[in-house]
Amino acid sequence: MRCYNPRALSLHLEHLNPEQLAAVTLPDRQHALILAGAGSGKTRVLTTRIAWLIKSGFVSPAGLLAVTFTNKAAREMLTRLTAMLPVNPRGMWIGTFHGLCNRMLRIHHRDAGLPQSFQILDTADQLAVVKRLLKAMDVDDDKFPPREVLWFINGNKEEGLRAGNVQPTDDLSRRHIEIYAAYDAQIQREGMADFPELLLRSFELLSRNELLRAHYAERFRHILVDEFQDTNKLQYRWLKLLAGPETAIFAVGDDDQSIYAFRGANVGNMADFERDYKVEKVVRLEQNYRSHGNILDAANALIANNANRLGKNLWTASGSGEPIRVFEGESDSDEARWLVEEVQGLSRDGMQYKDMAVLYRSNAQSRVLEHALFSAGVSYRVYGGLRFFERAEIKHALAYLRLIENPEDDNAFLRISNFPPRGIGARSMEALQDAARAATTGLYASISALGGKAGNSLSAFRSIIEELRSETRGLPLPELVDHVIAKSGLVEHYNGEREGADRIENLAELVNAAAAFDSDETIVDMATGETTDPTVVDPLTAFLSHAALEAGEHQAGDGQDALQMMTVHSAKGLEFNAVFITGLEEGLFPHEQSLPVRDGLEEERRLAYVAITRARERLYLSFAQTRMLHGQTRYNLPSRFFDEVPDELLKWLTPRFSERRAQQQASGGFGSWNNTRSSAAIAKEKSFGQSGSGGRGFRVGQNVVHPKFGSGVIVDAEGQGNDARVQVNFGRQGVKWLAVAVAKLEAA
């Protein structure tokens, strides 16, 4: 081993703190795990380590491989290295997993069984191939939706499994495996590779070709990995194949920020790496250069509740800063109103909107917030996504509503006539458009002019619309919207998508939008700007006008100062002067779908940790007593995460609730938090279970105690007398339906 030259890179090393310096200058043949906390300068450490290895003579630029997860991160790494070293970065193997695998397969295309000019399929291209294949195989795409098939194929590839290695569990999975095998054969014939294929094919190439594996093991004496906590099992196996006996692996990551399990990320890779390579040195980068002390103390206290952490504790030299502000709203709209006022106050005090961020657990939460911001004239931008009324699933649902309301709406017809897919192809639509032009009528009215298969398929679609129109006649607006979404097939379609749960939540939020919509608002004609007497406009027409107005060009343009809005997942890697974390309620954050999943609560806690550590100076936490869900009022318990943050760090902006917060702390947990409600909320409660509970009536929103599950709050109910059932949120024990007659519930 060569000795470290203290003069090498001195201009860069002198700006490192002791832990960063220790990480950068570790012995060149030593495996290392760098636990890099949020805001601790991990990119600086990683790039300086590469520069130090090269300038000290331990490795040539061509002798190391550095891998990260995004093209942006790879470009930033190359930019920094170019500033540090007089080398051409083109010859360096620095990039994303997919980018480096693509490079390897281009070089060794013959051994990999690919043409050198093989084409890479993106997700849209993949979906088109799957649809073409299903048609060729005469597979019913109602039973095997193309997106569900694609999810199956990609999921298995990311696990390192070819079709022949997947074990069938029933006839449905057996058919999926057959389609997977046919898909692989087809893209092989056509000389193509999808994104998951790049990694899997590269892994298989190295696995079976010992000479090639030995070549790369000899070449790459240093492998450096960024965001190691986000690697999946196959990526880790690929790295292990590349690493020879003389290769040193320098892994940088933070197990506390592993939040992509739904994409296959395996936080356990960090502990496996430490064990597999007998890592002697774990360097903890704990000094944070982003946040004030109170914010870090809250993050540390929260994440300490996770088991099996590798462990670290963030600290800062910048002082404690301001307390964390907490707001409890009576409703989600009350929470949104407060947020807008607070944002405007910060703006008046000189903080730019672009330095503030609103974070939420679920995309569906953005609707109420967007409405409040739009109404107040506050510029905002949805980061990494679309505004609520611009989302595809919302546009599809609105198109169904528009066509029910107006059969002459050709744009709505074209959008949904074959969505979800129902066998209406391009030729059928061309024939229908020709018939409509000849008869000078709309598309819907021209369906009867077509015969054959096209006429049958289009007539079936018309029957769906007619049934929906008949079934929803006279229904209240929220029930109408809910019924159309349920019967349109949209929910079933999105259930087949890998990340369809988010779209389904958005559809449920559209029902909430309808329930919250005030049909007495003045209706504005978008073409003329004239107002219409609301009493002569039916609720559906008024609601569709409202949706169209809110879907207009209200989002801030590029370069405009605007409030940033995003999910917590989208916020990773970003930072802001002021951060608002909204919707901190049981069932929402932590999300109810995560609680039954193994380690799901720990991932939710890591999400909260990531959200908290985005804030530099000011952090706001908020929740609502009631929130609309599927058009119904839902009564909420505050998130258990409040119990895990020291009370002395919090400043309650709602003093009337601070006293019961103290009572809750004294009684030992959020489950016994007395759910005080507003008079408006109480007015909505219903009594039930009179005869089945010994003459004691319960009501939605009431606190109760169960001998097994402890304290909770009634959030829903159904039935009467001996048949009455209640749904109770028991906090850590979950949400449960109980029969009132036998549940032994007592009022709290």
N, C-alpha and C positions, 0 to 999 in steps of 0.2 A: 504493500500500500504506500502510495506517495504521501509525503507530508504536506500539510496545509500551508500554503504561502499566505501569511497575513496581509501582504501588500496587494494581493490579487483582489480586484473589485472593491478596494477600500472605500471608494466614493459611495458605493451602494451599501456596504456592510455597516458603515458607521451610523446609518439611519435606522437600523434594526434594534428592537428591544432584546434583552438577553435570551428569551425563549425563541424568538425568531432567529437570532444569530445561531443558537444551538442547533436548530432544525436545519438551517442552510448549510452549516459546516460539519454535519455529521460525517463520520468516516465513509469513504466512497464505496466501500463494499458491504455496507451494513444495511439490512432491511430496516425500514422505519415506518412508524405509524404516527402521523401528525394529527392530533385532535385540534382542529381549528374552529374555535367558537365563532359565533356571529360577530362580524365587524372586527375580527382580530388580524386582518391583513394576510389571509391565506394566499391570495393571488400573488402578492409581493413575495411571499416566502417561496412559492413554487417556482416562479420565474427567476428569482435570485439564485435559488438552488441550481437550476439548469445553467445559468450564466457562470456560477462559481465552479461547477464541475468542468465546464468547457475551458474557462480561462485558467483554471489551476492545472489543466493538462490531464485530468483524470479520464476524459472521454472526448472523442471528436463529435462534432455536431451530428454526423451520420450515425453515431453509435448509441444514441438514446432515442427513446420513444416516450412521448408525453400525450396523454389522452384525457379528454374532457367531454362534456355532454352537449355543448351547444357550439355552433359555428361562431357565435359572438365571443364566447369565452376563448376559443382557439385563436381568433383574430387578435384579441386583446393580449394574449400571451405572446404571440409572434411580434406584435408591435412593441411590447416592452423589451423583448429580447433583442430586437433590432436596435433599440436605443442603447442597450448595454454592451452589445458585442459587435465587432466589425465582421460579421459573417452573413452569408446569404441564407436566409431562412428557408429557401425553396427546397433544399436538400434534406431538411430536418423532418422527421416523422412526428409532426405535432398536429393533432386534429381530434375530431370526434370518433367514437367507436365505429360508426357507419362509414365515415370518411376514410379512416385508415384501412378498414376491411375492403372497401372498394378499391383502394390503391393496391392492396396486396393481391386481390383477385384479378386486376388488370394486368399486373406483372406476371402472374402465374395462371393465366386464364386456361391454358391447355390442361395443366394438372387439375384445375378446378372444374373442368368440363364445361367451360363457357367460351363463347366467341369473345375476342378481345373488345369488340364494339357492343357488348351486351348493353341492353337498355334497362334503366332502373325505373320501376313502377312506383309512382306515389299512391296514396290511398285511393284517390279517385280512379286512377288507372286500374288498380287492383280490383276495385269494385266492378268496373266494366268487364274485366276478364271473367270474374266470378259469374256475372249475369249471363255472359255469352256461353259459359260452360254449362250452367244450369239449363239453359235452353237446349243446348246440344245433347245433354244427357236426359232431356225430357223430365226434369225434376220440378215438382210443384213448388214454386217460390213462395207460396203462402205457407206451406209447411216448413220450407227451408228458406227463410228470408235471406237475401244475399248478404246483408250486413252481419247477420248472425253467423253465416258460413265463414265470412271473412274474419270475424272475431275468433272463431274456432281455429282457423288456419294459423293466424298470426300468434295467437296465444300459445299454441303448441310449438311453433318455431322458436318463440322466445324462451321456451323451456328446453330447447335443444332436441325436440322430438319430431322425427319424420312420421309420415302417416303409418308406416309399418311398425313404429314403436309405440303408437298410442293404443291403449287397451280399451276395447269397446265395453260399455256397461249395459247397453240395451240396443234395440233396433235403430233408434234415432241416432245414437252416437256411432253405430256401425256405418250408417249411411253417410254421416258427416266425414268419417274416415275415408270412405270411398271417394267422396267429392274432393277431399284434400289430396289424395293420391292422384286423381285425374288433373287437378289444378297444377300440381308440381310437374306432372308430365307435360302439360300444355305449355307452361312458361319455359320449360327446358327446351321444348321443340322450337319455340319462337325466339329463343335466345334472350330471355329477360330474367331479371331478378328484382324481387320486391325488397323493401328495407329490412325486414327480419331475415330474409334470405342472405343478405350480405354478411351478417355476423355468423349465421349458422353455417353457410358454405365455407367461410374462412376458417371456422373452427374445425369443420370436417376435413378441410385441406391439411391443416397442421396435424390433426389427429392421425391421419393415415400415412402421411409422408414424413418419414423419420429424417431423411436427408434435409428436407426443407425446414423442418423444425429445428434441427441442429444448426442450420445456417443462421436462422434468426436468433437463436439462443446465443450464438457466438457474436453476432453483430450487436444486438442490443444489450449492452452491459448495464444500462440504467433504464428502468421503466418508472415513469412518474405518472400518478393517477390523481386527477382532480375530482372532487365530489364523490369520493369513494363510497359514501353511504347510499348513493343512488344507483350503484351497479346492481344488475340482476345476476342470477346464478350462472347463466351462460357467459356473460361478459367476464365474470371472475374466472371461469374455467378457461376462457380464451387467453386471458392474461397469464394464467399459470402455464399454459402451453408455450407461450412466448418466452417465459423466464427460464433461462438455463441455470446450471449450478453456480456460475460466476456472475449471474445477474442480480443487481440490487434493486428492490422495489421500494419506492418512496410513495406511500399512499397518504393522501391528504383528504380529510373529511370530518364530518361532525355527525355522530349518531343521533344527537338530539335534534337534528334538522332533517331526518329521513322521513319524508312525507309523501312518497310516491309508491307506496305498496300496491296501489290499484294499477300501476303501470308495470308491476313486476319487480320493483326495487326490493332488495333484500338487505335490511340493515344488519342482519347477522353476518354478512360478508366481512365486516370489520373485525368482529371477534374471531371469525374463522381464519382471516389473514394473520392475526396476531398469533394464533395457535399453529397454523400450517407452516409458517415460516419462522417460528420461534423468535418472534420479534423481541429484541432485547431493549430497544429504546422506544418509548412512547413519549413524544413531546407534546405538551399541552399548551396551546396558545390561548391564554385566558384573558389577556389584557384587551379590552374592547375600546375601539377608537370612534365609536358611533354614538352610543347612548349614555345618558346620565345614569347615576348610580341607582336611583329608585326604580327605574325601568329594568335594570339588570338584576336587582335584588328580587323583583317580582318574577322575572323569567327563571332565575335560579331556584327560587322556592317552588315554583310550579313544576318544573321538570324533575326536581328531586323526587317526585312521587312515582316516577317511572322506575321499574325494576330493570336489572341487567344492563345498566348504563356503563359505558367505559369511564365516565365521570370527569367532570371539570366544573369550574365555578368562575363565571365571568366577573370581571371587575374593571373599574375605570379610574383614571386619575382626574377626571373632569368634575368631580363632586356629585352630590346626591341629586341636585336639580329639583324640579317641582314634583309634588305628589301626583299620583295617578288619579285622574278624575273619573268618577263613576256616576252614571245617570240611569235611573229606573223610570221608564215611561209607563203610562197606563195602557198604552196600545202601541202597535208598530208605527202608526201614523204620528203618535205623540213623540216617539223616539226620533222619527225622521224630522219632525218640526224642530225639536231641540237641536239636532245635528246641524240643520241649516242655519239656525241662529248662531250656534257656536262657530261655525265656519265663517260666517259673515263677520262675527266679532274679531276673529283672528285676522281676517283680511283688513278690517279697519285699523287694526293694530300694526299693520305693516307686513304681515306674512303673506307671501304669494300663494295663490291657490295651488300652483303646481308643486309646492312643498308640503301639501297636505294630502293624506290618503284615507279613504274609507274602505275598510276591509270587511268582508262578509264570508261566512262559511259556504253558503249556497248561492248560486247565480240568481235564483228566484227572488232572493231578498232585495235585489237591486231595484225592482219595480217601484216599491213604495218610496224608496230613497230618491230615485230618478224623478218621480212625480213631484216630490217636495222641492227638489232643486230646480226643476223646470218651472214650477209655479212661482218660485222666488227669483227667477232670473239669474241663477248662479251657474256659471260655465262649468261643465264637467266633461270628463272623458273616461269611457270604460276601457280600462287597460287590458289588452290581451283577449278581448271579446267584443260582443255586440251589445248595444243597448237592448233593453227588454223587448220592445215591440219590433226590433229588427231581427230577432232570432228566428231561424228557419221554422222551428216547431210552432212558434207563435204565429208566424205568417201563414202557415198551413191551417192552423185552427181558425184564424180570422177569415181565411178564404172560404172555409166551409160555412161560416156564419154569413159571409157576404153573399154566397150563392143561394143560401136558404132565403135570405132577405130579398135578393134580386137575381132571378135566374138569367137575366140578360148580362150579367157581369162576366164577360169573356175572360178577363185576366184571372179572376178567381177560378173559373172553370179549367183553364189551361194549367193552373198550378196544382189542382188536386184531383183532376179526373183520373190520373194514374198514380196518385199518392195517398195512402200506401199503394204499392204496385198491385194492379188488378188486371194485367194483361192487355192494356190499351197501348198499342205501339205507335211508332211515328207514322206508319202508313195509315192507320185508322184515323189519326188526328188530321192527316192531310186530306183524307177523303171527307171528313166532317167539315173541314174548313172550306173545301170546294163546294160542298152542298150548301153551306151557309152563305157563301158569296152568291151562288146561283139563285137562292131564294131570298136574298137580302134580309136574312134573319140572323139572330144570334146563334152561337154554337149549341146551346142547350135546346133551343127550339128545333134545331135541324137534326137531332138524333134520330127521329122517326123516319127520316129520308134514307137512312142506311140499312142495308140488309146484311146477311151473312154473319161471320164471326165478329166483325167490327161493330155491326149494329147490335148484336147480342151483348157484347161487353159494355158498350156505351149505354145501352138501355138498362143494364144492371146498375151502372153508376147512377143513372137518373132515378132509379127506384130508391136507391139509398138516400138521395137528397130529398125526394118526395116524402119518404117515411120520416126523415128527420124533421121536415117542415110540419108534417101532420102531428108528430109526437110532441113537438115543442110549442105548438100553438097554445097561447094563454099561460105558459109557464113564466114564473118570475125570472128576471134576467139571469141571476147566478145559476139557477137550476137549468135554464135553457143552455147556457154555455157549457155547464158540466155534462149535460146529456149529450150534446153534440160531440164533445171531446171523447166521451166514453164510447159512443156508437160509431165514430168515424174510423176506428181502427188505428188511430195515431198511437195510443198508449201501447197496444200490442206490438206495433211496429218498433217503437223505441225500446221496448223490453228486450228486443233481440240485439240491441247494440251494446258494445262493450261499456260505453260510458253513457248509456241511455237514461240512467236514473236522473241525471241532471236535467235532461230535456223533459222528463215526466214531471219533475218538480216545477219546472217553468210552466207547463200546461196547467198544473194545479194552481199556480199563482195567477194565471189568467182568470180562473174562476174567482179568486179573491179580488182581482181588479174589477170584475163585473159586480161583485157584492158591494165593493166600496164605492162604485161609481154613483155619482149623484146625477140622476137623469133630469133633475130640474135645472142643471147648469145651462147657460145660454149656448146654443149651438151656432157655430160659426161656419159659414160656407167658405171652403178653402179657395174656391175659384173667384168668388166675388167679394169676399170679406164681409158680406152682409150677415146680420144675425137673424135667427129664426126663433119664433115663440116656442119654447120647449114643450108646452102643453100639447102641441100638434105633432110632435115627433115621437114615434114609438121608442121604447127603451133600447131595443137592439140597434136601430138606426143611430140613435144618439151615442150609444157605446162605440159603434164602429167609427163614427166621426171623431170621437174622443181618441180612439186608438190611432187613427190616421194622423191626427194633429200631434200626438206625442211621439209618433214615429218620424216626424219631419226632421229637418236639418237643425237640430238643437244642440247636438254634441259639438264641443269646441273643435275648431279646425287646428291643423298643424301650426305650431308656433304660438298659439293663443294660450294665455295663462288660464289654466283650468284645474279644477279639483280632480284628483285621480281616484277612480273607483275600480275595485278589483276583488276577486276571490283571494283567500289567503294563499292558496296554491300558486296563484299568479304573482304574488308579492315576493316570493322567495328571491333573494339576491338584490332587492331594492331597499331603499331607505328614504325616510321623509322626516321633516322637522316635527310634524304633528300627525299622529295616527289615531283614527277612530276604529275600534273593533266593535262591531255591532252584533246584535242578536245573540248575546251570551246567555242562552237559555238551555235547560235540559231538553234534549231531543233535537236541538238545532246546532248547538256547539257546546258539548260534544253531540254529534249527529246521531240520531236514534238508529240509523242503519249500521253504524260502526260498532255499537255496543255488543251485539251478539257475536261479532267477528273476533277470532282469536287475536289478541294484541290490538284490537281496534281502538280501545280507549287510550292506549299508550300512543298510538299514532295521532289521535285527536289532540292529545296533550302536546305532542311535538308540533302539531299545527298551531296550537295556541302559543307555544314558545316562539315559533317563527314569526307569528303575527306581532307579538310584543316587541321582539328585537328589531322590528323595522323602524321603530320610533327613535329619533335622536333626542328631542327636547320635551315634547308633550305627548302623553298617552291618555286616551279616553276609552273607557269601557262602558258599554251600554246594553240594556236589555229591556224587554217589555213584559208587563203582566199578562197582556193578551195579544194574540197574533192571529190573523186570519189564516185558516187552513182549509182548502176545499170549500171555500165560501162560508165556513163556520168559524165562530170565535173559539180559539183554543186558549186555555188558561195555563200559564207556564210557571215552572219553578226556575229560579236563577241557576245558572250553570254551576256545577260542582267546582269549577275552577276558581270561583270566588273564595271558596273555603281554603284553597291552597296558596293564596296570596296573603302575606301578613297584613293585618288590618291597618297597621300604622303606616303602610305605604299608600293607602287609599284616602281620597278626599271625596265624600259623597256630596253630589250636587243637588240631591233631593233629600233635604234634612228630615222631612217627615218619615223617611224610611230608615234613617240612620239608627234610630232607637231600636227598631226591630232587628236591624243587622246585629246590634250588640246582643239582643236576646238570642238570636240565632247562634252567635259565637258561644254564648254561655251554655246553650242547650246541646251543643256538640255536633252541629252539621246543618247543611242546607236543607236536609229532608224535613227538619222541624221548623223551617222558616215560615212564620205566619203569613199566609198569602193575602194580605190586606188588599182590598180591591176598591176601585172607584165606584161611585153610585151608579154610573152608567153601566159598568160591568155587572154590578149586582142586579140591576134591572133586567138583565138578559138571562139570569139564572133560572133554572126550572127545578121544581121539586119532584121527587119520585120516590117509589119504594115505601109508601106509607104503611100499607098493610103487611108487607113482607119484612118489615124491620121493627116489628113490635110497636108500631105507631110512631116510630121516629122517621121523619122524612129527611133525605139528604138532598143536596143541590150541587149542580156543577159549580166548581170554584171553591167548594168547602174543603177545609183541612180535616183529615181523618187519620186514625191510627189503626194498624192491623197487628195482631199478635205475632205474626211471623215476619212481615215485610217492614214493619215500623211505620214512620210518619209519611204521609203523602198528601196529594191534593187531587180531588176528583176533576177530571178533565172532560169526561163525556159520560153519557148514560143512555140506556134504552130500555123499553118495557115498563110495565107497571106491576104493582102488587108482588106476588111471589115470583113472577117472571122477570123482575127488574134486574138489570146488570149495570155495573158502573166500571168505567175505565179510570184507573188511579195511577198517577205518576208517583212512584216511590223513590225517585232519585236514583241512588246507586243500585237499588234493587230492580230498576227498570219500570216499564209501563205495563200494567196488567189489567185484564178484564176479570171482574169478580161478581158472582151472584150475591145480591144484597141479602137474600134470605139466609144464607149459610156462611157468609164471609166474616162474621164477627167484627165488623167495622164499628168503630166508635168515633164520635165527633172529637176533634182535637181540642 
